[in-house]
């Protein structure tokens, strides 16, 4: 048990950045089987979406 609340803030479970990275990795893992046959990575897919949105 951690007595000092400042130390509790340092626990990995209390880090927002860790939760965000974990969520991002899960999203990429969900997209991977869809994008792999197209030869695209998730960042490449995002670029394609941006280009498509701005196309004439």
PyMOL commands that set and color helices and strands:
alter all, ss='L'
color gray80, all
select helices_A, chain A and resi 5-8+12-14+16-36+42-54
alter helices_A, ss='H'
color red, helices_A
deselect
rebuild
show_as cartoon
